[in-house]
Amino acid sequence: MSIFRRRAGRDGDTHGTEPVRSSPQVLALNPAELAWVADLRASLPGGGVDLDPVAVGRLYDDALDAWLAAPPSGRFDPNGVINAIGVAVGDAICARVPGARWAGVTEDGSTELAIVLPPPVGPTVFPTSSVGQRWAAGERAWIPEFVEWVAGRLLALGAEPSAQVHELASFALAHAVRSVVPEGGPLVPFTLLETAEGRSLHRFAGELGEAVEHARRHARSSGAVRVAVAWDGYLTGEGRREDALFVEASEPGQPSVVVAHRYVETADGAQAVGEPLTVGHGAPLL
């Protein structure tokens, strides 16, 4: 699969399946790369101008159907179509998200064409990679929903969580601290759901990673107006790794806030260290 890169990388590397990731280094496209993107755009009907996601989706589906219908020995090289559709998908995202732009994102010694937002939000979207992965899987009828979903997430990341979300995160973090101090950890991951009827707490035992993912799935399907997910982990900084309790909280379709409180294990149990910290923001939990 052909992936846009400024220098050679691993063949077939699609940077995973998540379309939105944090970016290590963002580089402006040079004139040759800008011309390459313009040529891809020009290869689309109408020069790729004002193509809505439904139209882009039809182009992709028709091309994939034609490719699949041909015998393997007679199939055309799909890389040109994948790259052109990727540009159209990226353009559609940029049209919906103020400040979004094309750039090259460097990771693990290679650079890929991406859609980026300015700091401090700074997530990256890899449209060509997403198109290539779904082409290889033979997936159809996904582009309109994908564009709206990604645009919604990027728009949400640019907003500040509400005061009610911050209050829920603080309440959940205080409960997490009381669950560990002074008896000791680790904390059993839990969700704190807020509905019209009030708040309810649900714990998820088991292996930490699986338990946290179970908690997140429970939160997504809860229908709550606000939710917090709490877990036990490590806070790193200044060359140190410290035990800490984490809480992530958000409202539907809005960015999350992530807070943490450090603690230490002692011979007599556990003690809280310092004050609660705001670690940052994330994608919506709901």
Disulfide bonds with the S-S distance in Angstrom:
none
